[in-house]
Amino acid sequence: MYTISNRLKTFSIILIVLGVLGVAYGFMTSHKSLEEVKTMLVEEHAHDGGHETSVQEHTESAGSEHADVSQDDKHAKHVQEQIAKRPWSAMYVSALFFMTIALGVLAFYAIQIASQAGWSPVLFRVMEAISAYLLPGAIIVILLAVGSHYIGHHNEIFVWMNPDVVADDKLIQNKSGYLNITAFLIRAIIFIGGWCTYWYFARKFSIAQDNAEPGDIRNFKKSFRIAAGFLVFYLYTESIMSWDWIMSVDPHWFSTLFGWYVFSGMIVAGITVIAMVAIYLKGKGLLPLVNDSHIHDLAKYMFGFSIFWAYLWFSQFMLIWYANIPEEVVYFVSRIEDYKLPFFGMLVLNFVFPFLILMHSDYKRVPWFVMMCGVVILIGHYVDLFVMIMPATVGDRWYIGIPEIGSILLLGGLFLLVVFTSMTKAPLTPKGNPFIKESENFHY
């Protein structure tokens, strides 16, 4: 049985404490008075004489809810709300990042069982432990999404939760039958309930198979049946989740490819974390059955799904850019104008770097090489989620600072604590799996 080391436990707790301090600082410094914001804007204008155009753009986007004040006051009020939303948005991006890793790993785990893959059973306990974070991770996402509406004033991550905005927006009003808090929570309960129910029974049957009599594979068959059912459920709910939890931050924009795009990001990030955790445990001598061929196959999936992500990114971007329909291109215009570095930089992190590094088959067998590439891929997919959320919430008031880093540390520490604590609940090798010998002797 695996026992979490005191060093790892202490490291996780230190990350959580530092993260709490960073997040607290972010919230304390995000509440500025209207006069403070006006002073800040005057100072900005003094350093940038050509800022008048963007001021006008922000004024127009602020809407008509403050029609009784001057244009400058409307702009200052809009910026004040953007600054207040920054710590909420930073926490939300990090929460989505770690939650989608767990969900991607759960989907990959179900695919392995449903396809009766022979190479991967030695990694099943790693997959089960990583996906154990799904329940707390998803709950945190929902608490942040709804809490940003009920705590404070105009802190909403989702603008359709703001009744003042909805009252002046015909398009959001037409979507109010779907985009409302009650329906949002009902769908979230269905998603989380279905995902976590599958994880619970898959884990239960996996451990029960270890304790079964030789030749008794009834629990394995149960795992196979529920995995097949879960994958159907997952394909529907993952798409709807991506619309609800990510795409609806921009309620005026939609993409029919968005669900697949989010899926590609979560699956490659999930496989990357499987590889990194497996390499860590193997280095500690805790996964003796995992060999270079298993690492090679995980790296191969990292390589393949990075290309898949790039294909979907290009397909979505190219078609919208080429059609040049105003209500579609506005999504990319705001990101290219205000987020040019992260928007195009994530292409290098998520596609160019892994493509060049992992193309050679021999490099996929080198643990430190895979770990290095994995770190870059994870940074890239955090930036991907950052660019999905931040333009709709904080506009051009973004920065990678203490609130963002604190959020990553807080939820990263929690992620490590949950994952490695889950590993202590069962043996790291599923010896009862009927494909364990094939997995043990796997060579590519």
C-alpha positions as CSV (number, residue, x, y, z in Angstrom):
1,M,0.0,0.0,0.0
2,Y,1.2,3.5,-0.9
3,T,1.7,6.0,2.0
4,I,1.9,9.6,1.3
5,S,5.2,11.0,2.4
6,N,5.4,13.7,5.1
7,R,7.5,15.8,2.6
8,L,4.8,15.7,-0.1
9,K,2.0,16.4,2.5
10,T,3.9,19.3,3.9
11,F,4.7,20.6,0.4
12,S,0.9,20.5,-0.5
13,I,-0.1,22.3,2.7
14,I,2.6,25.0,2.1
15,L,1.2,25.5,-1.4
16,I,-2.3,25.8,0.0
17,V,-1.3,28.3,2.7
18,L,0.7,30.5,0.2
19,G,-2.3,30.2,-2.2
20,V,-4.7,31.4,0.5
21,L,-2.5,34.4,1.2
22,G,-2.2,35.3,-2.5
23,V,-5.9,34.9,-3.1
24,A,-6.7,37.0,0.0
25,Y,-4.4,39.7,-1.2
26,G,-6.1,39.7,-4.5
27,F,-9.5,40.2,-3.0
28,M,-8.3,42.9,-0.6
29,T,-6.8,44.9,-3.4
30,S,-9.6,44.5,-5.9
31,H,-12.1,46.7,-4.2
32,K,-11.4,50.3,-5.3
33,S,-13.6,53.3,-5.0
34,L,-14.8,55.1,-8.0
35,E,-12.5,58.1,-7.2
36,E,-9.5,55.7,-7.0
37,V,-10.4,54.3,-10.4
38,K,-10.7,57.7,-11.9
39,T,-7.3,58.7,-10.5
40,M,-5.8,55.5,-11.9
41,L,-7.3,56.2,-15.3
42,V,-6.0,59.7,-15.4
43,E,-2.5,58.4,-14.6
44,E,-2.8,55.8,-17.3
45,H,-3.9,58.5,-19.8
46,A,-0.9,60.6,-18.9
47,H,1.4,57.7,-19.9
48,D,-0.6,56.8,-23.0
49,G,-1.8,59.7,-25.1
50,G,-3.5,57.4,-27.6
51,H,-5.8,55.8,-25.0
52,E,-8.9,57.9,-25.9
53,T,-10.1,55.4,-28.5
54,S,-10.0,52.4,-26.1
55,V,-11.8,54.6,-23.5
56,Q,-14.6,55.2,-25.9
57,E,-14.8,51.4,-26.6
58,H,-15.0,50.6,-23.0
59,T,-17.7,53.3,-22.5
60,E,-19.8,51.7,-25.3
61,S,-19.5,48.2,-23.8
62,A,-20.5,49.5,-20.3
63,G,-24.1,49.7,-21.6
64,S,-26.9,52.0,-20.6
65,E,-27.3,51.1,-16.9
66,H,-25.6,54.3,-15.8
67,A,-27.2,56.7,-18.3
68,D,-27.6,59.5,-15.7
69,V,-23.8,59.9,-15.3
70,S,-21.2,61.2,-17.7
71,Q,-19.3,59.1,-20.2
72,D,-16.2,59.3,-18.0
73,D,-18.0,58.1,-15.0
74,K,-19.6,55.2,-17.0
75,H,-16.1,54.1,-18.1
76,A,-14.7,54.4,-14.6
77,K,-17.6,52.4,-13.2
78,H,-17.0,49.7,-15.9
79,V,-13.3,49.5,-15.1
80,Q,-14.1,49.3,-11.3
81,E,-16.3,46.3,-12.0
82,Q,-13.6,44.7,-14.1
83,I,-11.0,45.1,-11.3
84,A,-13.4,43.6,-8.8
85,K,-13.9,40.6,-11.0
86,R,-10.2,39.8,-11.4
87,P,-9.7,37.7,-8.2
88,W,-12.9,35.8,-8.9
89,S,-11.9,35.1,-12.5
90,A,-8.4,34.1,-11.4
91,M,-9.8,31.5,-9.0
92,Y,-12.3,30.3,-11.6
93,V,-9.6,29.8,-14.3
94,S,-7.5,27.7,-11.8
95,A,-10.5,25.8,-10.6
96,L,-11.5,24.9,-14.2
97,F,-7.9,23.9,-15.0
98,F,-7.6,21.3,-12.2
99,M,-11.2,20.1,-12.5
100,T,-10.9,19.5,-16.3
101,I,-7.6,17.5,-15.7
102,A,-9.5,15.2,-13.4
103,L,-12.4,14.9,-15.8
104,G,-10.1,14.3,-18.8
105,V,-8.3,11.5,-16.8
106,L,-11.7,9.9,-15.9
107,A,-12.7,9.9,-19.6
108,F,-9.4,8.4,-20.6
109,Y,-9.7,5.7,-17.9
110,A,-13.2,4.8,-19.1
111,I,-11.9,4.6,-22.7
112,Q,-9.2,2.1,-21.6
113,I,-11.7,-0.1,-19.8
114,A,-14.4,0.1,-22.5
115,S,-11.8,-0.8,-25.2
116,Q,-10.3,-3.5,-23.0
117,A,-6.8,-2.0,-23.6
118,G,-4.1,-4.4,-22.6
119,W,-1.2,-1.9,-22.2
120,S,-2.7,0.4,-19.5
121,P,-4.0,-1.6,-16.4
122,V,-0.7,-1.0,-14.5
123,L,-1.7,2.7,-14.6
124,F,-5.3,2.3,-13.5
125,R,-4.7,3.2,-9.9
126,V,-2.9,6.4,-11.0
127,M,-5.9,7.3,-13.1
128,E,-8.4,6.5,-10.4
129,A,-6.5,8.7,-7.9
130,I,-6.2,11.7,-10.2
131,S,-9.9,11.5,-11.1
132,A,-10.8,11.4,-7.3
133,Y,-10.3,15.2,-7.4
134,L,-13.3,15.6,-9.7
135,L,-15.9,15.9,-7.0
136,P,-14.2,18.6,-4.9
137,G,-12.9,20.3,-8.0
138,A,-16.3,20.5,-9.7
139,I,-18.0,21.8,-6.5
140,I,-15.4,24.5,-6.2
141,V,-16.1,25.6,-9.8
142,I,-19.8,25.9,-9.1
143,L,-19.3,27.7,-5.8
144,L,-17.1,30.3,-7.6
145,A,-19.5,30.7,-10.5
146,V,-22.6,31.3,-8.3
147,G,-20.7,32.9,-5.4
148,S,-19.4,35.6,-7.6
149,H,-23.0,36.7,-8.1
150,Y,-24.2,36.6,-4.5
151,I,-21.1,37.9,-2.8
152,G,-20.4,41.6,-3.4
153,H,-21.8,43.8,-6.1
154,H,-21.4,43.2,-9.8
155,N,-18.7,40.6,-9.3
156,E,-20.4,38.1,-11.7
157,I,-18.1,35.9,-13.7
158,F,-21.2,35.3,-15.9
159,V,-22.7,38.5,-17.1
160,W,-26.1,36.8,-17.6
161,M,-26.4,36.5,-13.8
162,N,-26.4,40.3,-13.5
163,P,-30.1,41.4,-13.6
164,D,-29.1,45.0,-14.6
165,V,-27.3,43.8,-17.7
166,V,-30.1,41.3,-18.6
167,A,-32.7,44.1,-18.4
168,D,-31.0,46.0,-21.2
169,D,-29.9,43.1,-23.3
170,K,-32.6,41.5,-25.6
171,L,-30.3,38.7,-26.7
172,I,-29.6,37.5,-23.2
173,Q,-33.3,37.9,-22.4
174,N,-34.1,35.5,-25.3
175,K,-31.7,33.0,-23.8
176,S,-33.0,33.4,-20.2
177,G,-34.9,30.1,-20.4
178,Y,-31.5,28.4,-20.5
179,L,-29.2,30.9,-19.0
180,N,-30.6,31.3,-15.5
181,I,-29.1,30.3,-12.2
182,T,-31.7,27.6,-11.3
183,A,-31.3,25.8,-14.7
184,F,-27.5,26.2,-14.4
185,L,-27.4,24.5,-11.0
186,I,-29.7,21.7,-12.0
187,R,-27.5,20.9,-15.0
188,A,-24.4,21.1,-12.9
189,I,-25.9,18.6,-10.4
190,I,-26.7,16.2,-13.2
191,F,-23.2,16.5,-14.6
192,I,-21.3,16.2,-11.4
193,G,-23.7,13.5,-10.1
194,G,-23.2,11.4,-13.2
195,W,-19.4,11.8,-13.4
196,C,-18.8,11.0,-9.7
197,T,-21.3,8.1,-9.7
198,Y,-19.3,6.5,-12.4
199,W,-16.0,7.1,-10.6
200,Y,-17.4,5.7,-7.4
201,F,-18.6,2.4,-9.0
202,A,-15.6,2.1,-11.3
203,R,-13.3,2.4,-8.3
204,K,-15.4,0.0,-6.3
205,F,-15.4,-2.7,-9.0
206,S,-11.7,-2.2,-9.6
207,I,-10.8,-2.8,-6.0
208,A,-13.4,-5.7,-5.7
209,Q,-11.8,-7.4,-8.7
210,D,-8.5,-7.5,-6.8
211,N,-10.2,-9.4,-4.0
212,A,-12.1,-11.8,-6.3
213,E,-11.3,-15.5,-6.6
214,P,-8.9,-16.5,-9.5
215,G,-10.9,-16.7,-12.7
216,D,-13.8,-14.6,-11.4
217,I,-14.1,-11.6,-13.6
218,R,-17.6,-10.5,-12.8
219,N,-16.5,-7.1,-11.4
220,F,-14.4,-6.5,-14.5
221,K,-17.4,-7.1,-16.7
222,K,-19.4,-4.7,-14.5
223,S,-16.6,-2.1,-15.0
224,F,-16.8,-2.7,-18.8
225,R,-20.6,-2.1,-19.0
226,I,-20.6,1.0,-16.9
227,A,-17.6,2.4,-18.7
228,A,-19.5,2.1,-22.1
229,G,-22.5,3.8,-20.6
230,F,-20.5,6.5,-19.0
231,L,-18.8,7.4,-22.2
232,V,-22.1,8.1,-23.9
233,F,-23.2,10.2,-20.9
234,Y,-19.8,12.0,-20.9
235,L,-19.9,13.0,-24.6
236,Y,-23.2,14.8,-24.0
237,T,-22.5,16.3,-20.7
238,E,-18.9,17.4,-21.5
239,S,-20.2,19.5,-24.4
240,I,-23.1,21.0,-22.4
241,M,-20.7,21.7,-19.5
242,S,-18.3,23.6,-21.8
243,W,-21.2,25.7,-23.0
244,D,-22.4,26.4,-19.4
245,W,-19.2,26.8,-17.5
246,I,-17.0,28.4,-20.1
247,M,-18.7,29.6,-23.3
248,S,-21.5,31.4,-21.6
249,V,-19.1,34.0,-20.1
250,D,-19.6,35.4,-23.6
251,P,-23.4,35.0,-24.0
252,H,-23.5,36.8,-27.3
253,W,-21.1,34.3,-28.9
254,F,-21.2,30.6,-29.7
255,S,-19.3,28.0,-31.5
256,T,-20.6,24.5,-32.5
257,L,-17.0,23.2,-32.2
258,F,-16.5,24.5,-28.7
259,G,-17.3,21.3,-26.9
260,W,-14.7,19.3,-28.9
261,Y,-12.2,22.1,-28.4
262,V,-12.5,22.0,-24.6
263,F,-12.4,18.2,-24.7
264,S,-9.1,18.2,-26.6
265,G,-7.6,20.5,-24.0
266,M,-8.8,18.5,-21.0
267,I,-7.8,15.1,-22.4
268,V,-4.2,16.1,-23.3
269,A,-3.8,17.8,-19.9
270,G,-5.2,14.8,-18.2
271,I,-2.9,12.3,-20.0
272,T,0.1,14.6,-19.3
273,V,-0.7,14.5,-15.5
274,I,-1.0,10.7,-15.7
275,A,2.5,10.5,-17.3
276,M,4.0,12.9,-14.7
277,V,2.5,11.2,-11.7
278,A,3.5,7.7,-13.1
279,I,7.1,8.9,-13.7
280,Y,7.2,10.4,-10.1
281,L,6.0,7.1,-8.5
282,K,8.2,5.0,-10.7
283,G,11.2,7.1,-9.7
284,K,10.3,6.3,-6.1
285,G,10.2,2.5,-6.9
286,L,6.4,2.4,-6.3
287,L,5.3,1.3,-9.8
288,P,7.8,-1.5,-10.7
289,L,5.6,-2.8,-13.5
290,V,5.6,0.4,-15.4
291,N,8.3,0.3,-18.0
292,D,9.6,2.6,-20.7
293,S,7.0,1.4,-23.2
294,H,4.2,2.6,-20.9
295,I,5.8,6.1,-20.7
296,H,6.4,6.0,-24.4
297,D,2.7,5.3,-25.1
298,L,1.6,8.1,-22.7
299,A,4.0,10.5,-24.4
300,K,2.6,9.3,-27.7
301,Y,-0.9,10.3,-26.6
302,M,0.4,13.6,-25.4
303,F,1.9,14.2,-28.9
304,G,-1.3,13.0,-30.7
305,F,-3.8,15.0,-28.7
306,S,-1.6,18.1,-28.9
307,I,-2.0,17.9,-32.6
308,F,-5.7,17.2,-32.2
309,W,-6.0,20.3,-30.0
310,A,-4.2,22.4,-32.6
311,Y,-6.4,21.1,-35.4
312,L,-9.5,22.1,-33.5
313,W,-8.1,25.5,-32.6
314,F,-7.2,26.2,-36.2
315,S,-10.6,24.9,-37.5
316,Q,-12.5,27.2,-35.1
317,F,-10.3,30.2,-35.7
318,M,-9.9,29.9,-39.4
319,L,-13.6,29.4,-40.2
320,I,-14.7,32.3,-38.1
321,W,-11.9,34.6,-39.4
322,Y,-12.7,33.6,-43.0
323,A,-16.5,34.1,-42.8
324,N,-15.9,37.5,-41.0
325,I,-19.4,37.6,-39.5
326,P,-19.4,40.4,-36.9
327,E,-21.2,38.5,-34.1
328,E,-18.6,35.7,-34.5
329,V,-15.3,37.5,-35.0
330,V,-15.9,39.8,-32.0
331,Y,-14.7,36.9,-29.8
332,F,-11.3,36.7,-31.5
333,V,-11.0,40.5,-32.0
334,S,-11.0,41.2,-28.2
335,R,-8.5,38.4,-27.6
336,I,-6.1,39.4,-30.4
337,E,-6.2,43.1,-29.5
338,D,-5.8,42.7,-25.7
339,Y,-4.4,39.2,-25.2
340,K,-2.1,38.9,-28.2
341,L,0.8,37.4,-26.3
342,P,-1.1,34.6,-24.4
343,F,-3.5,34.0,-27.4
344,F,-0.7,33.2,-29.9
345,G,1.8,32.1,-27.2
346,M,-0.4,29.2,-26.2
347,L,0.0,27.9,-29.8
348,V,3.7,27.5,-29.2
349,L,3.2,25.9,-25.8
350,N,0.4,23.6,-26.8
351,F,1.4,22.6,-30.3
352,V,4.8,23.7,-31.6
353,F,6.8,22.7,-28.5
354,P,5.3,19.2,-27.9
355,F,5.3,18.6,-31.7
356,L,9.0,19.3,-32.0
357,I,10.0,17.7,-28.7
358,L,7.9,14.5,-28.8
359,M,8.1,13.8,-32.5
360,H,11.2,11.5,-32.0
361,S,10.2,8.1,-30.7
362,D,13.3,7.7,-28.5
363,Y,12.6,11.0,-26.6
364,K,9.2,9.6,-25.5
365,R,11.0,7.0,-23.4
366,V,13.2,9.6,-21.5
367,P,11.3,10.4,-18.2
368,W,12.9,13.8,-17.6
369,F,12.2,14.8,-21.2
370,V,8.5,13.8,-20.8
371,M,8.3,15.6,-17.5
372,M,9.8,18.8,-19.0
373,C,7.4,18.7,-22.0
374,G,4.5,18.0,-19.6
375,V,5.2,21.1,-17.6
376,V,5.1,23.2,-20.8
377,I,1.9,21.5,-22.0
378,L,0.2,22.2,-18.6
379,I,1.2,25.8,-18.6
380,G,-0.1,26.1,-22.2
381,H,-3.5,24.7,-21.3
382,Y,-3.8,27.0,-18.3
383,V,-3.1,29.9,-20.6
384,D,-5.8,28.5,-23.0
385,L,-8.4,28.6,-20.2
386,F,-7.2,32.0,-19.1
387,V,-7.8,33.3,-22.6
388,M,-11.3,31.7,-22.7
389,I,-12.4,33.4,-19.5
390,M,-10.5,36.6,-18.8
391,P,-11.5,38.8,-21.8
392,A,-15.2,38.4,-20.9
393,T,-14.7,39.3,-17.3
394,V,-11.8,41.7,-16.8
395,G,-11.3,42.9,-20.4
396,D,-7.9,44.5,-20.9
397,R,-7.4,44.7,-17.1
398,W,-5.6,41.3,-17.1
399,Y,-2.3,40.5,-15.6
400,I,-0.5,37.3,-14.4
401,G,0.1,38.5,-10.8
402,I,-0.4,37.5,-7.2
403,P,-4.2,36.6,-7.5
404,E,-3.5,34.3,-10.5
405,I,-0.4,32.7,-9.0
406,G,-2.1,32.4,-5.6
407,S,-5.1,30.6,-7.1
408,I,-2.8,28.1,-8.9
409,L,-0.9,27.4,-5.7
410,L,-4.1,27.0,-3.6
411,L,-5.9,24.7,-5.9
412,G,-2.7,22.9,-7.0
413,G,-1.9,22.1,-3.4
414,L,-5.4,20.8,-2.9
415,F,-5.1,18.8,-6.1
416,L,-1.9,17.1,-4.9
417,L,-3.3,16.4,-1.5
418,V,-6.5,14.8,-2.8
419,V,-4.8,12.8,-5.5
420,F,-2.0,11.3,-3.4
421,T,-4.3,10.7,-0.4
422,S,-6.6,8.8,-2.7
423,M,-3.6,6.6,-3.7
424,T,-3.3,5.4,-0.1
425,K,-6.7,3.8,-0.2
426,A,-5.8,0.8,-2.5
427,P,-2.7,-1.1,-3.8
428,L,-1.0,0.8,-6.7
429,T,-1.2,-2.4,-8.8
430,P,-4.6,-3.8,-9.8
431,K,-3.6,-7.4,-9.6
432,G,-7.0,-8.8,-10.2
433,N,-7.4,-7.2,-13.6
434,P,-7.5,-9.9,-16.3
435,F,-5.2,-7.9,-18.5
436,I,-2.5,-7.2,-15.8
437,K,-0.1,-9.8,-17.2
438,E,-0.4,-8.4,-20.7
439,S,0.2,-4.9,-19.3
440,E,3.2,-6.1,-17.2
441,N,4.8,-7.6,-20.3
442,F,3.9,-4.7,-22.6
443,H,6.8,-3.6,-24.9
444,Y,6.5,-1.3,-27.9
